[in-house]
Amino acid sequence: MTLAPDHPGFEVRVVPAYRATKRYVCPECVGDILERTGHVVAWPLAEPDRRRHWHAYCWRMAVRRGRVDGV
């Protein structure tokens, strides 16, 4: 998996497939992130309760398009 880009003011972590044990919904595409699928977890530094799980591709595109701050 390609590393997820950092984003100012956000903590970003990559979850490898072997550690992904639950299903999540990606906030960008609203698609399922299935168990055993590597993905990204990101949250604003000052708001850890806004922690979200993203497809790695969706995170990269959201950062590129400037849509991360409104998460």
HUDAJO-V479422 format. One record per backbone hydrogen bond with DSSP energy under -1.0 kcal/mol. NH is the residue of the N-H (numbers start at 1). CO is the residue of the C=O. If there is no record, write none. Layout:
{{NH	CO} {NH	CO}}
This chain:
{{10	7} {11	43} {13	41} {15	39} {19	16} {20	17} {21	19} {24	33} {26	31} {30	26} {33	24} {36	20} {37	34} {39	15} {40	54} {41	13} {42	52} {43	11} {45	9} {47	44} {50	47} {51	48} {52	42} {54	40} {59	55} {60	56} {61	57} {62	58} {63	59} {64	60} {65	61} {66	63} {67	62} {71	68}}
